[in-house]
Amino acid sequence: MIEVKQAVERARQYSKELLGDQYATSLEEVELSDDGRWWFVTLGYHGRNNQKSVSLALGLPETPDFYKIFEINRDTGDVRAMKIRQVS
């Protein structure tokens, strides 16, 4: 059984395997499913070559360009899904 830190690391590894190093990531959310079988890890993606935003110039945190949520099996550490996370 994997713990939360291992689930986050697995999500980051999986992302890097598929997308490479073109984005910096930040941990946004972690949730355990109601049945305790799945970790849901949300990563924020920041473009490495983007121009500095106005928020950075003002000293505010930069909002990620997009988010992905990873569904990770708590028993095995296998990633079941990687999806775009819509922000409302």
Phi and psi in radians as a Rosetta constraint file:
Dihedral C 1 N 2 CA 2 C 2 CIRCULARHARMONIC -1.706 0.35
Dihedral N 2 CA 2 C 2 N 3 CIRCULARHARMONIC 2.571 0.35
Dihedral C 2 N 3 CA 3 C 3 CIRCULARHARMONIC -1.634 0.35
Dihedral N 3 CA 3 C 3 N 4 CIRCULARHARMONIC 3.074 0.35
Dihedral C 3 N 4 CA 4 C 4 CIRCULARHARMONIC -1.047 0.35
Dihedral N 4 CA 4 C 4 N 5 CIRCULARHARMONIC -0.739 0.35
Dihedral C 4 N 5 CA 5 C 5 CIRCULARHARMONIC -1.107 0.35
Dihedral N 5 CA 5 C 5 N 6 CIRCULARHARMONIC -0.647 0.35
Dihedral C 5 N 6 CA 6 C 6 CIRCULARHARMONIC -1.205 0.35
Dihedral N 6 CA 6 C 6 N 7 CIRCULARHARMONIC -0.639 0.35
Dihedral C 6 N 7 CA 7 C 7 CIRCULARHARMONIC -1.132 0.35
Dihedral N 7 CA 7 C 7 N 8 CIRCULARHARMONIC -0.730 0.35
Dihedral C 7 N 8 CA 8 C 8 CIRCULARHARMONIC -1.110 0.35
Dihedral N 8 CA 8 C 8 N 9 CIRCULARHARMONIC -0.784 0.35
Dihedral C 8 N 9 CA 9 C 9 CIRCULARHARMONIC -1.102 0.35
Dihedral N 9 CA 9 C 9 N 10 CIRCULARHARMONIC -0.684 0.35
Dihedral C 9 N 10 CA 10 C 10 CIRCULARHARMONIC -1.127 0.35
Dihedral N 10 CA 10 C 10 N 11 CIRCULARHARMONIC -0.709 0.35
Dihedral C 10 N 11 CA 11 C 11 CIRCULARHARMONIC -1.080 0.35
Dihedral N 11 CA 11 C 11 N 12 CIRCULARHARMONIC -0.758 0.35
Dihedral C 11 N 12 CA 12 C 12 CIRCULARHARMONIC -1.146 0.35
Dihedral N 12 CA 12 C 12 N 13 CIRCULARHARMONIC -0.726 0.35
Dihedral C 12 N 13 CA 13 C 13 CIRCULARHARMONIC -1.087 0.35
Dihedral N 13 CA 13 C 13 N 14 CIRCULARHARMONIC -0.818 0.35
Dihedral C 13 N 14 CA 14 C 14 CIRCULARHARMONIC -1.056 0.35
Dihedral N 14 CA 14 C 14 N 15 CIRCULARHARMONIC -0.774 0.35
Dihedral C 14 N 15 CA 15 C 15 CIRCULARHARMONIC -1.046 0.35
Dihedral N 15 CA 15 C 15 N 16 CIRCULARHARMONIC -0.807 0.35
Dihedral C 15 N 16 CA 16 C 16 CIRCULARHARMONIC -1.107 0.35
Dihedral N 16 CA 16 C 16 N 17 CIRCULARHARMONIC -0.674 0.35
Dihedral C 16 N 17 CA 17 C 17 CIRCULARHARMONIC -1.074 0.35
Dihedral N 17 CA 17 C 17 N 18 CIRCULARHARMONIC -0.678 0.35
Dihedral C 17 N 18 CA 18 C 18 CIRCULARHARMONIC -1.528 0.35
Dihedral N 18 CA 18 C 18 N 19 CIRCULARHARMONIC -0.679 0.35
Dihedral C 18 N 19 CA 19 C 19 CIRCULARHARMONIC -1.859 0.35
Dihedral N 19 CA 19 C 19 N 20 CIRCULARHARMONIC -0.178 0.35
Dihedral C 19 N 20 CA 20 C 20 CIRCULARHARMONIC 1.302 0.35
Dihedral N 20 CA 20 C 20 N 21 CIRCULARHARMONIC -2.730 0.35
Dihedral C 20 N 21 CA 21 C 21 CIRCULARHARMONIC -1.752 0.35
Dihedral N 21 CA 21 C 21 N 22 CIRCULARHARMONIC 0.327 0.35
Dihedral C 21 N 22 CA 22 C 22 CIRCULARHARMONIC -1.264 0.35
Dihedral N 22 CA 22 C 22 N 23 CIRCULARHARMONIC -0.253 0.35
Dihedral C 22 N 23 CA 23 C 23 CIRCULARHARMONIC -2.254 0.35
Dihedral N 23 CA 23 C 23 N 24 CIRCULARHARMONIC 2.514 0.35
Dihedral C 23 N 24 CA 24 C 24 CIRCULARHARMONIC -1.533 0.35
Dihedral N 24 CA 24 C 24 N 25 CIRCULARHARMONIC 2.526 0.35
Dihedral C 24 N 25 CA 25 C 25 CIRCULARHARMONIC -2.068 0.35
Dihedral N 25 CA 25 C 25 N 26 CIRCULARHARMONIC 2.688 0.35
Dihedral C 25 N 26 CA 26 C 26 CIRCULARHARMONIC -2.305 0.35
Dihedral N 26 CA 26 C 26 N 27 CIRCULARHARMONIC 2.504 0.35
Dihedral C 26 N 27 CA 27 C 27 CIRCULARHARMONIC -1.328 0.35
Dihedral N 27 CA 27 C 27 N 28 CIRCULARHARMONIC 2.211 0.35
Dihedral C 27 N 28 CA 28 C 28 CIRCULARHARMONIC -1.912 0.35
Dihedral N 28 CA 28 C 28 N 29 CIRCULARHARMONIC -0.819 0.35
Dihedral C 28 N 29 CA 29 C 29 CIRCULARHARMONIC -2.625 0.35
Dihedral N 29 CA 29 C 29 N 30 CIRCULARHARMONIC 2.652 0.35
Dihedral C 29 N 30 CA 30 C 30 CIRCULARHARMONIC -2.430 0.35
Dihedral N 30 CA 30 C 30 N 31 CIRCULARHARMONIC 2.345 0.35
Dihedral C 30 N 31 CA 31 C 31 CIRCULARHARMONIC -2.502 0.35
Dihedral N 31 CA 31 C 31 N 32 CIRCULARHARMONIC 2.483 0.35
Dihedral C 31 N 32 CA 32 C 32 CIRCULARHARMONIC -1.699 0.35
Dihedral N 32 CA 32 C 32 N 33 CIRCULARHARMONIC 2.342 0.35
Dihedral C 32 N 33 CA 33 C 33 CIRCULARHARMONIC -1.070 0.35
Dihedral N 33 CA 33 C 33 N 34 CIRCULARHARMONIC 2.780 0.35
Dihedral C 33 N 34 CA 34 C 34 CIRCULARHARMONIC -1.037 0.35
Dihedral N 34 CA 34 C 34 N 35 CIRCULARHARMONIC -0.580 0.35
Dihedral C 34 N 35 CA 35 C 35 CIRCULARHARMONIC -1.524 0.35
Dihedral N 35 CA 35 C 35 N 36 CIRCULARHARMONIC -0.042 0.35
Dihedral C 35 N 36 CA 36 C 36 CIRCULARHARMONIC 1.335 0.35
Dihedral N 36 CA 36 C 36 N 37 CIRCULARHARMONIC 0.175 0.35
Dihedral C 36 N 37 CA 37 C 37 CIRCULARHARMONIC -1.620 0.35
Dihedral N 37 CA 37 C 37 N 38 CIRCULARHARMONIC -0.364 0.35
Dihedral C 37 N 38 CA 38 C 38 CIRCULARHARMONIC -2.302 0.35
Dihedral N 38 CA 38 C 38 N 39 CIRCULARHARMONIC 2.426 0.35
Dihedral C 38 N 39 CA 39 C 39 CIRCULARHARMONIC -1.662 0.35
Dihedral N 39 CA 39 C 39 N 40 CIRCULARHARMONIC 2.379 0.35
Dihedral C 39 N 40 CA 40 C 40 CIRCULARHARMONIC -1.956 0.35
Dihedral N 40 CA 40 C 40 N 41 CIRCULARHARMONIC 1.947 0.35
Dihedral C 40 N 41 CA 41 C 41 CIRCULARHARMONIC -1.977 0.35
Dihedral N 41 CA 41 C 41 N 42 CIRCULARHARMONIC 2.149 0.35
Dihedral C 41 N 42 CA 42 C 42 CIRCULARHARMONIC -1.844 0.35
Dihedral N 42 CA 42 C 42 N 43 CIRCULARHARMONIC 2.182 0.35
Dihedral C 42 N 43 CA 43 C 43 CIRCULARHARMONIC -1.947 0.35
Dihedral N 43 CA 43 C 43 N 44 CIRCULARHARMONIC 2.468 0.35
Dihedral C 43 N 44 CA 44 C 44 CIRCULARHARMONIC -1.698 0.35
Dihedral N 44 CA 44 C 44 N 45 CIRCULARHARMONIC 2.468 0.35
Dihedral C 44 N 45 CA 45 C 45 CIRCULARHARMONIC -1.990 0.35
Dihedral N 45 CA 45 C 45 N 46 CIRCULARHARMONIC 2.275 0.35
Dihedral C 45 N 46 CA 46 C 46 CIRCULARHARMONIC -2.086 0.35
Dihedral N 46 CA 46 C 46 N 47 CIRCULARHARMONIC 2.197 0.35
Dihedral C 46 N 47 CA 47 C 47 CIRCULARHARMONIC -1.165 0.35
Dihedral N 47 CA 47 C 47 N 48 CIRCULARHARMONIC 2.290 0.35
Dihedral C 47 N 48 CA 48 C 48 CIRCULARHARMONIC -1.308 0.35
Dihedral N 48 CA 48 C 48 N 49 CIRCULARHARMONIC -0.484 0.35
Dihedral C 48 N 49 CA 49 C 49 CIRCULARHARMONIC -1.815 0.35
Dihedral N 49 CA 49 C 49 N 50 CIRCULARHARMONIC 0.149 0.35
Dihedral C 49 N 50 CA 50 C 50 CIRCULARHARMONIC -1.235 0.35
Dihedral N 50 CA 50 C 50 N 51 CIRCULARHARMONIC 2.663 0.35
Dihedral C 50 N 51 CA 51 C 51 CIRCULARHARMONIC -1.194 0.35
Dihedral N 51 CA 51 C 51 N 52 CIRCULARHARMONIC 2.695 0.35
Dihedral C 51 N 52 CA 52 C 52 CIRCULARHARMONIC -1.079 0.35
Dihedral N 52 CA 52 C 52 N 53 CIRCULARHARMONIC 2.374 0.35
Dihedral C 52 N 53 CA 53 C 53 CIRCULARHARMONIC -1.498 0.35
Dihedral N 53 CA 53 C 53 N 54 CIRCULARHARMONIC 2.923 0.35
Dihedral C 53 N 54 CA 54 C 54 CIRCULARHARMONIC -1.090 0.35
Dihedral N 54 CA 54 C 54 N 55 CIRCULARHARMONIC -0.660 0.35
Dihedral C 54 N 55 CA 55 C 55 CIRCULARHARMONIC -1.066 0.35
Dihedral N 55 CA 55 C 55 N 56 CIRCULARHARMONIC -0.694 0.35
Dihedral C 55 N 56 CA 56 C 56 CIRCULARHARMONIC -1.146 0.35
Dihedral N 56 CA 56 C 56 N 57 CIRCULARHARMONIC -0.691 0.35
Dihedral C 56 N 57 CA 57 C 57 CIRCULARHARMONIC -1.094 0.35
Dihedral N 57 CA 57 C 57 N 58 CIRCULARHARMONIC -0.529 0.35
Dihedral C 57 N 58 CA 58 C 58 CIRCULARHARMONIC -1.555 0.35
Dihedral N 58 CA 58 C 58 N 59 CIRCULARHARMONIC 0.011 0.35
Dihedral C 58 N 59 CA 59 C 59 CIRCULARHARMONIC 1.411 0.35
Dihedral N 59 CA 59 C 59 N 60 CIRCULARHARMONIC 0.293 0.35
Dihedral C 59 N 60 CA 60 C 60 CIRCULARHARMONIC -1.664 0.35
Dihedral N 60 CA 60 C 60 N 61 CIRCULARHARMONIC 2.706 0.35
Dihedral C 60 N 61 CA 61 C 61 CIRCULARHARMONIC -1.130 0.35
Dihedral N 61 CA 61 C 61 N 62 CIRCULARHARMONIC 2.511 0.35
Dihedral C 61 N 62 CA 62 C 62 CIRCULARHARMONIC -1.444 0.35
Dihedral N 62 CA 62 C 62 N 63 CIRCULARHARMONIC 2.345 0.35
Dihedral C 62 N 63 CA 63 C 63 CIRCULARHARMONIC -1.386 0.35
Dihedral N 63 CA 63 C 63 N 64 CIRCULARHARMONIC 2.359 0.35
Dihedral C 63 N 64 CA 64 C 64 CIRCULARHARMONIC -1.036 0.35
Dihedral N 64 CA 64 C 64 N 65 CIRCULARHARMONIC 2.665 0.35
Dihedral C 64 N 65 CA 65 C 65 CIRCULARHARMONIC -1.183 0.35
Dihedral N 65 CA 65 C 65 N 66 CIRCULARHARMONIC -0.644 0.35
Dihedral C 65 N 66 CA 66 C 66 CIRCULARHARMONIC -2.811 0.35
Dihedral N 66 CA 66 C 66 N 67 CIRCULARHARMONIC 2.965 0.35
Dihedral C 66 N 67 CA 67 C 67 CIRCULARHARMONIC -2.222 0.35
Dihedral N 67 CA 67 C 67 N 68 CIRCULARHARMONIC 2.592 0.35
Dihedral C 67 N 68 CA 68 C 68 CIRCULARHARMONIC -2.294 0.35
Dihedral N 68 CA 68 C 68 N 69 CIRCULARHARMONIC 2.488 0.35
Dihedral C 68 N 69 CA 69 C 69 CIRCULARHARMONIC -1.963 0.35
Dihedral N 69 CA 69 C 69 N 70 CIRCULARHARMONIC 2.355 0.35
Dihedral C 69 N 70 CA 70 C 70 CIRCULARHARMONIC -1.955 0.35
Dihedral N 70 CA 70 C 70 N 71 CIRCULARHARMONIC 2.304 0.35
Dihedral C 70 N 71 CA 71 C 71 CIRCULARHARMONIC -1.779 0.35
Dihedral N 71 CA 71 C 71 N 72 CIRCULARHARMONIC 2.040 0.35
Dihedral C 71 N 72 CA 72 C 72 CIRCULARHARMONIC -2.127 0.35
Dihedral N 72 CA 72 C 72 N 73 CIRCULARHARMONIC 2.234 0.35
Dihedral C 72 N 73 CA 73 C 73 CIRCULARHARMONIC -1.139 0.35
Dihedral N 73 CA 73 C 73 N 74 CIRCULARHARMONIC 2.163 0.35
Dihedral C 73 N 74 CA 74 C 74 CIRCULARHARMONIC -1.194 0.35
Dihedral N 74 CA 74 C 74 N 75 CIRCULARHARMONIC -0.507 0.35
Dihedral C 74 N 75 CA 75 C 75 CIRCULARHARMONIC -1.366 0.35
Dihedral N 75 CA 75 C 75 N 76 CIRCULARHARMONIC -0.735 0.35
Dihedral C 75 N 76 CA 76 C 76 CIRCULARHARMONIC -1.864 0.35
Dihedral N 76 CA 76 C 76 N 77 CIRCULARHARMONIC -0.391 0.35
Dihedral C 76 N 77 CA 77 C 77 CIRCULARHARMONIC 1.443 0.35
Dihedral N 77 CA 77 C 77 N 78 CIRCULARHARMONIC 0.060 0.35
Dihedral C 77 N 78 CA 78 C 78 CIRCULARHARMONIC -1.279 0.35
Dihedral N 78 CA 78 C 78 N 79 CIRCULARHARMONIC 2.463 0.35
Dihedral C 78 N 79 CA 79 C 79 CIRCULARHARMONIC -1.518 0.35
Dihedral N 79 CA 79 C 79 N 80 CIRCULARHARMONIC 2.138 0.35
Dihedral C 79 N 80 CA 80 C 80 CIRCULARHARMONIC -1.556 0.35
Dihedral N 80 CA 80 C 80 N 81 CIRCULARHARMONIC -0.595 0.35
Dihedral C 80 N 81 CA 81 C 81 CIRCULARHARMONIC -2.728 0.35
Dihedral N 81 CA 81 C 81 N 82 CIRCULARHARMONIC 2.666 0.35
Dihedral C 81 N 82 CA 82 C 82 CIRCULARHARMONIC -2.308 0.35
Dihedral N 82 CA 82 C 82 N 83 CIRCULARHARMONIC 2.080 0.35
Dihedral C 82 N 83 CA 83 C 83 CIRCULARHARMONIC -2.270 0.35
Dihedral N 83 CA 83 C 83 N 84 CIRCULARHARMONIC 2.679 0.35
Dihedral C 83 N 84 CA 84 C 84 CIRCULARHARMONIC -1.192 0.35
Dihedral N 84 CA 84 C 84 N 85 CIRCULARHARMONIC 2.330 0.35
Dihedral C 84 N 85 CA 85 C 85 CIRCULARHARMONIC -1.781 0.35
Dihedral N 85 CA 85 C 85 N 86 CIRCULARHARMONIC 2.082 0.35
Dihedral C 85 N 86 CA 86 C 86 CIRCULARHARMONIC -1.380 0.35
Dihedral N 86 CA 86 C 86 N 87 CIRCULARHARMONIC 2.361 0.35
Dihedral C 86 N 87 CA 87 C 87 CIRCULARHARMONIC -1.859 0.35
Dihedral N 87 CA 87 C 87 N 88 CIRCULARHARMONIC 2.217 0.35
